[in-house]
Amino acid sequence: MKKIVLVFLILLLVGCSSENVYEIMKQNEHIILDVRTKEEYDSLHIKNSINIPLDLIDESIDLDKNKIIFVYCKSGNRSKVAYNKLKELGYTVYDLGALADIDLEKES
């Protein structure tokens, strides 16, 4: 429930309607992408996120363009760069910023 509320608030801030939020969560139409290094990811990450380090995000990346991508990193700097790269590649993406500021379940 906490995850749904956070995603709902994020999407409201960036302009998505509440109906879209519930559809995304219900249909699992999102990807949580950690753009830190593998070592950073292995030490702690958001549960159910995937790891693709920033330097591997280019035109060869193969993510589902039908899903919304939520991107994060350690401080928010790499996620901002990843956000811009992914937008240029045609993805629907939102920058969550720094891992420490995200109130979602984490695991190591």
Order of alpha helices (4+ residues) and beta strands (2+ residues): alpha-alpha-beta-alpha-beta-beta-beta-alpha-beta-beta
